[in-house]
Amino acid sequence: MWGPGALFTRPELKVERVSYPVMTPTAAIGVLESIFWKPEFSWVPVAIDVLAPIAQFTQRRNESTDIASVDAALAGRTVDTAEHRTQRNAVCLKDVCYRIHAHVELRDHATKPAAAYRDQFRKRVKRGQCFHQPYLGTREFSAYFGTVDDREPVPLTMAFGTMLHSVHHDPAGVRFSWFDAWLQAGRMMIPRTGKTAALAEA
């Protein structure tokens, strides 16, 4: 995966949007599912290789704090962007490139072996097919993808601290899972599960 920009927003920072230095596991799953997804399996990322130096840039953009519910929009309510406009800064990543390592995990109702789904995925990547254009964190940063090459990860080792692992949607609400993220010689290993915590109030 590569692209001119990315924004993997840290959820604990609410006012200004600040990106994690590396793609998160949830973003990796989103990219893989945009290329190939079936209800018979789920993607389980195990590692992410950073193939380009980590560089940042800042971006200022106008956003609206006026949000209409679906019911209100169907009733004809419009969003007043002029009266509810606010400017926000975002710290984004520049010229990113990643290699995603992931497994196919079959669900109980799967009718094919995992290898069959992996082969279908590889064929779609080779043809450049996707269900929708992948993006790197937010939809404004489109991502491009291709077959795996032998490029070496950047020779960088550093700790990123606590990183978002996954988002769990339960009947009782939404929970986040976290893990301690490390980049070792350009590769970030992803544990099978993260430490679960409740979603902070908005």
Secondary structure, DSSP 8 states (H G I E B T S, - for coil): -EEEEE--B-TT--SSEEB-SS--HHHHHHHHHHH---TTEEEEEEEEEE-S---EEEEEEEEE-----HHHHHTT----TTTTEEEEEEEEEEEEEEEEEEEEEE-TT--S-HHHHHHHHHHHHHHT--SS--BSSSTTSB-B----------S--EEEEEEEEEEEEETTEEEEEEEEEEEBTTEEE--SS-EEEE----
